[in-house]
Amino acid sequence: MTQKKKFLICSVDSFPRMGGVSTLAYEVTRALGASGHDCVYVGPRGINFGRRLTNFRVYEDWECDLKLRAGEGADLEDERIFDLLKKISEGYSLDATIAFHPFYYGLAAVQAAKFLEKPSAVMVHGTELTSQFPTSIDQTVDKHVSDVCSLPERLRKTISSTDFVLTNSNFTSDIARRISPDIQTEVIGCGISEKILDHLEQRTPSYQAKLKSRRRLRIGLSSETLIAYVGRFVAHKNLFQLIDLGAASGFQVLMMGNGPLRDELETYANLRGAKVTFDNDADDEKKWQVLEASDFGYLMSTFDSTTGGFEGFGISMLEYCAAGAVCITSGANGMADFASNEVTTLDIHDESGEISVSRLKSFAADEARMNSVIYNARLLIREDYTWESVAKKIVETFQ
């Protein structure tokens, strides 16, 4: 029988700030609570979970100053965070500490846990590693220290001094070890909730093109085949290629989200004559409506050497598949853990490595093949990629 534990959770990325880290931090903490573990979640000023259910204590860090995550003054801010987390951990008799993001709270969280002789773990997601160490995408990083107060060196110190480095994929785990070879990494993956998966499978037990078409009409779209993208509009997401794909195939495209490339993408869509609908960040209900009406989801991310951006895992893969849409992906980088061409996802590159529109259109016209991929993907999600299974892997790490 698994011993129930009391966890101190902290993350600089937390709701209402949207993103994969905020989602993972909330969902895993909630899954830990549902499994009978007690959690105290510490987040920055303004932390708010809205209408999302919480089965854990929330501590809003009113005195936080996120500008002090590195550089001058960072050491004094570490002392403040150290004292805060030490006080919380002692006050609630907590057993272990998990920082779901290495920046800001990470270093002080690890140091406070060591002082209290409690184990700690720090989660890394990928881009925060390569943004500071761009060559770590495929090379071992030089150990030369130029500035101990710099963000790269504070990041290296954080992952080097914690007991466990949690990662979302084997690819991210390899990157972390290139930065700090002696660390112990544990791949815990990503997930969606079992409850949501149950609901989506009940509503869409199999792929049916006519059902998808009717759903599109109900939410104000045309009936044509739909490729959806949900996420940030940033360079490594390879979104100009999605517009090209829509223009070449004649399929409609819906891009839900926001980001620095929004205006450029709209201009490019008009230039290419593609049928693209842009939708601002929406709540979960609107997102699932769109995905349940989609034939395909898009995640063809690449590595952006300027920002260090890449796909550390690709949680949207799971969301597309759970909603009954086939995920178009190359399966590169962290996506490789889940993606398997024509088994759980679809790679539309041809033998020469070029995008094949005819391959996409042929697949879209074959309901049996579409349904097979969705069935396999959902089966794998249920086995390994729910938030409940991610939480279980974390607990096992601390046993």
C-alpha positions in Angstrom: 0.0 0.0 0.0 1.4 3.4 -1.0 2.1 5.6 2.0 0.3 8.9 2.0 2.6 11.9 1.8 2.4 15.7 2.4 3.9 17.7 -0.4 5.0 21.3 -0.7 4.3 22.4 -4.3 5.6 25.6 -5.9 5.6 27.0 -9.4 6.4 30.4 -10.8 4.1 29.6 -13.7 0.6 29.1 -12.2 -2.9 30.0 -13.2 -4.4 32.4 -14.2 -1.3 32.5 -16.5 -2.1 30.0 -19.2 0.4 27.4 -20.5 1.6 23.9 -20.2 3.5 24.4 -17.0 0.6 26.0 -15.3 -1.7 23.2 -16.4 0.7 20.5 -15.3 1.3 22.1 -11.9 -2.4 22.4 -11.2 -3.5 19.0 -12.6 -0.8 16.9 -11.0 -1.4 18.7 -7.6 -5.1 18.0 -7.9 -4.4 14.3 -8.9 -2.1 14.0 -5.9 -4.9 15.3 -3.7 -7.4 12.9 -5.2 -5.1 10.0 -4.3 -5.2 11.0 -0.7 -1.9 13.0 -0.5 -2.0 16.4 1.2 -0.5 19.3 -0.8 0.2 23.0 -0.1 0.6 24.9 -3.4 2.7 28.1 -3.3 2.5 30.5 -6.2 3.2 34.1 -7.1 1.0 37.1 -6.3 -2.2 36.9 -8.3 -2.4 33.1 -8.3 -6.0 32.1 -9.1 -7.5 28.8 -10.2 -10.8 30.4 -11.2 -13.6 27.9 -11.4 -11.2 24.9 -11.3 -11.7 22.7 -8.3 -9.0 22.6 -5.7 -8.4 19.8 -3.2 -5.3 21.4 -1.8 -4.2 24.4 0.2 -3.1 27.5 -1.7 -0.6 30.0 -0.5 -0.4 33.3 -2.4 3.1 34.7 -2.2 2.3 38.4 -1.9 5.9 39.6 -1.5 7.2 37.9 -4.6 9.3 39.9 -7.1 9.7 37.9 -10.2 12.3 40.3 -11.7 14.7 38.9 -9.1 14.9 35.4 -10.5 18.5 36.1 -11.5 21.2 38.8 -11.3 21.6 41.5 -8.6 19.3 40.9 -5.7 18.5 37.3 -6.5 20.4 36.0 -3.5 18.4 38.2 -1.1 15.2 37.0 -2.8 16.4 33.4 -2.4 16.7 34.0 1.4 13.1 35.4 1.6 11.8 32.4 -0.4 13.9 30.0 1.7 12.4 31.4 4.9 8.9 31.3 3.5 9.0 27.7 2.3 10.8 26.5 5.4 8.1 28.1 7.5 5.3 26.5 5.4 7.0 23.1 5.4 7.5 23.1 9.1 4.0 24.5 9.8 2.2 21.7 7.9 4.8 19.0 8.7 5.4 18.4 5.0 7.4 15.4 3.8 8.8 16.5 0.4 9.1 19.5 -2.0 8.3 19.6 -5.7 9.1 22.7 -7.8 7.2 22.4 -11.0 9.4 25.0 -12.7 13.1 25.5 -12.0 13.1 29.3 -12.2 12.5 31.7 -9.3 11.2 29.3 -6.5 13.3 26.4 -7.6 16.7 27.0 -6.1 15.4 28.2 -2.7 12.9 25.4 -2.6 15.7 22.8 -3.0 17.9 24.6 -0.4 15.0 24.7 2.1 14.3 21.0 1.7 17.9 20.1 2.2 18.0 22.2 5.4 15.0 20.4 6.7 16.5 17.0 5.5 13.5 16.4 3.3 13.7 15.2 -0.3 13.1 17.5 -3.2 12.3 17.3 -7.0 12.4 19.9 -9.7 10.5 19.6 -12.9 12.0 20.7 -16.2 9.9 20.9 -19.4 12.5 21.6 -22.1 12.5 25.1 -23.4 13.6 26.7 -20.2 16.8 24.5 -20.5 17.5 25.3 -24.1 16.7 29.0 -23.7 19.7 29.2 -21.3 21.9 26.5 -22.9 21.0 26.5 -26.6 23.6 23.9 -27.6 22.2 21.4 -25.1 19.6 20.4 -27.7 22.3 18.0 -29.1 25.6 18.8 -27.3 27.1 18.5 -23.8 27.4 21.9 -22.2 30.7 23.4 -21.1 31.0 23.5 -17.3 32.7 26.9 -17.4 31.0 29.3 -15.0 31.0 32.9 -16.1 28.6 34.5 -13.6 27.2 32.5 -10.7 24.2 34.9 -10.4 23.2 34.5 -14.1 20.0 32.6 -14.9 21.9 29.8 -16.7 24.1 29.1 -13.8 21.3 29.3 -11.3 19.4 26.9 -13.4 22.3 24.5 -13.5 22.8 24.8 -9.7 19.1 24.1 -9.2 18.9 20.9 -11.2 22.3 19.8 -9.9 21.4 20.1 -6.2 17.9 18.6 -6.1 17.4 14.9 -5.4 15.3 14.2 -8.5 14.9 16.0 -11.8 11.5 15.3 -13.2 11.1 15.5 -17.0 8.2 15.3 -19.4 10.0 13.2 -22.0 13.1 11.1 -22.6 14.3 13.9 -25.0 14.1 16.5 -22.3 15.8 14.1 -19.9 18.7 13.8 -22.3 19.0 17.6 -22.5 19.0 18.0 -18.7 21.9 15.4 -18.4 23.9 17.3 -21.0 23.8 20.3 -18.7 24.4 18.4 -15.5 25.6 14.8 -16.2 25.4 13.5 -12.7 21.7 14.2 -12.0 19.1 11.6 -11.4 16.2 12.1 -13.9 12.8 10.6 -13.8 10.5 10.7 -16.9 6.9 11.3 -15.7 5.4 12.4 -19.0 2.3 14.6 -19.4 -1.4 13.8 -19.3 -5.1 14.7 -19.3 -7.6 13.8 -16.7 -9.3 10.4 -16.7 -12.6 12.1 -16.2 -12.2 14.2 -19.3 -11.1 11.2 -21.3 -14.1 9.2 -20.2 -16.4 12.1 -21.2 -14.8 12.6 -24.6 -14.9 8.9 -25.5 -18.5 8.7 -24.5 -19.4 11.7 -26.7 -17.2 10.5 -29.6 -16.7 6.7 -29.3 -15.3 6.5 -32.9 -14.4 8.8 -35.7 -17.3 9.7 -37.9 -16.8 12.4 -40.5 -20.5 13.4 -40.7 -20.7 13.8 -37.0 -17.6 16.1 -37.0 -19.1 18.1 -39.9 -22.4 18.7 -38.0 -20.5 19.8 -34.9 -18.6 22.4 -37.0 -21.8 23.9 -38.3 -23.1 24.2 -34.8 -20.2 26.3 -33.7 -20.3 28.6 -36.7 -17.7 27.0 -39.0 -18.2 25.6 -42.4 -18.6 21.8 -42.9 -15.2 21.2 -44.7 -12.5 19.0 -43.1 -10.9 20.9 -40.2 -7.3 21.1 -38.9 -7.1 22.7 -35.5 -4.2 24.2 -33.6 -4.5 25.2 -29.9 -1.5 26.9 -28.3 0.9 29.8 -28.4 1.7 31.6 -31.7 5.4 31.3 -31.5 8.2 30.4 -34.0 9.0 26.8 -32.9 5.3 25.8 -33.4 5.9 26.0 -37.2 2.5 27.6 -37.8 3.2 29.2 -41.2 3.5 25.6 -42.5 0.0 24.9 -41.1 -1.3 27.8 -43.2 0.5 26.4 -46.3 -1.1 23.0 -45.6 -4.6 24.5 -45.4 -4.0 26.5 -48.6 -2.7 23.4 -50.5 -5.3 21.0 -49.3 -8.4 23.2 -49.3 -9.1 22.2 -45.7 -10.2 24.8 -43.2 -7.8 25.7 -40.4 -8.7 27.0 -36.9 -5.9 28.5 -34.8 -6.9 29.1 -31.2 -4.5 31.0 -29.0 -2.3 34.1 -29.1 1.3 35.2 -29.2 3.8 37.4 -30.8 3.2 36.0 -34.3 -0.5 36.6 -34.4 -0.5 39.6 -36.8 2.1 38.0 -39.2 0.1 34.8 -39.3 -3.1 36.6 -40.2 -1.4 38.5 -42.9 0.2 35.3 -44.3 -3.1 33.5 -44.3 -4.7 36.2 -46.4 -1.7 36.2 -48.8 -2.0 32.4 -49.3 -5.8 32.5 -49.6 -6.1 29.9 -46.9 -9.4 29.4 -45.0 -8.1 30.2 -41.5 -10.2 31.2 -38.5 -8.3 32.8 -35.6 -9.7 32.6 -32.1 -8.3 34.3 -29.1 -7.5 32.3 -25.9 -10.7 30.7 -24.8 -11.9 28.7 -21.8 -11.7 25.0 -21.6 -15.3 24.5 -22.7 -14.7 26.4 -26.0 -11.4 24.5 -26.6 -13.1 21.1 -26.2 -16.0 22.2 -28.5 -13.4 23.0 -31.2 -11.4 19.9 -30.8 -14.5 17.6 -30.8 -15.4 19.2 -34.1 -11.9 18.8 -35.6 -10.7 16.0 -37.9 -7.1 16.7 -37.3 -4.9 18.5 -34.7 -1.6 20.1 -35.7 1.7 19.8 -33.8 4.7 20.0 -36.2 7.0 21.9 -33.9 10.7 22.4 -34.7 13.7 23.7 -32.8 14.1 27.5 -32.7 17.7 28.3 -32.1 17.0 31.9 -31.4 14.7 31.3 -28.4 15.6 27.7 -27.6 11.9 26.8 -28.2 11.0 23.2 -29.1 8.4 20.6 -28.1 9.4 19.1 -24.8 6.5 16.7 -24.9 3.4 18.2 -26.6 0.4 18.0 -24.3 -1.9 19.1 -27.2 -1.2 15.8 -28.9 -3.0 14.1 -26.1 -5.9 16.6 -26.2 -6.4 16.3 -29.9 -6.4 12.5 -29.7 -8.7 12.3 -26.7 -11.2 14.5 -28.5 -11.3 12.2 -31.5 -9.0 14.1 -33.8 -5.9 12.6 -35.5 -2.8 14.5 -34.5 -0.6 15.5 -37.4 3.0 15.5 -36.1 6.5 14.6 -37.2 7.1 13.0 -33.8 10.3 14.9 -33.4 12.0 15.8 -30.1 9.9 15.2 -27.0 6.9 14.2 -29.1 8.6 10.9 -29.9 7.5 9.3 -26.6 3.9 9.3 -27.7 3.9 9.7 -31.5 4.0 6.6 -33.7 3.2 7.1 -37.4 -0.2 5.7 -38.4 -0.5 4.0 -35.0 -1.1 6.9 -32.5 -0.5 9.9 -34.8 0.1 10.8 -38.5 3.3 12.0 -40.1 2.5 13.5 -43.5 6.1 13.7 -44.8 6.8 11.6 -47.9 9.8 9.4 -48.5 11.9 12.4 -49.6 11.0 14.3 -46.4 8.6 16.7 -48.1 5.1 17.5 -46.9 2.6 15.4 -48.8 -0.8 16.9 -49.2 -2.1 13.9 -51.1 -1.1 11.7 -48.2 -3.1 13.9 -45.8 -6.2 14.0 -48.1 -6.1 10.2 -48.6 -5.9 9.6 -44.9 -8.8 12.0 -44.2 -11.0 10.2 -46.7 -10.4 6.8 -45.0 -12.6 6.6 -41.9 -11.3 3.2 -40.9 -7.7 4.4 -40.8 -8.7 7.6 -39.0 -10.6 5.6 -36.4 -7.7 3.1 -35.9 -5.3 5.9 -35.0 -7.7 7.6 -32.6 -8.5 4.2 -30.9 -4.8 3.4 -30.5 -4.0 6.9 -29.2 -6.7 6.8 -26.6 -5.7 3.4 -25.4 -2.1 4.6 -24.9 -3.3 7.8 -23.1 -5.4 5.7 -20.7 -2.5 3.4 -20.0 0.3 6.0 -19.5 -0.7 9.6 -20.1 -3.4 10.7 -17.6 -2.7 13.1 -14.8 -3.4 10.3 -12.4 -0.6 8.2 -13.8 1.8 11.2 -13.8 1.0 11.8 -10.1 1.5 8.1 -9.4 5.0 8.2 -11.0 5.9 11.2 -8.8 4.8 9.4 -5.7 6.8 6.4 -6.7 9.9 8.6 -7.2 9.8 9.6 -3.5 9.2 6.1 -2.1 
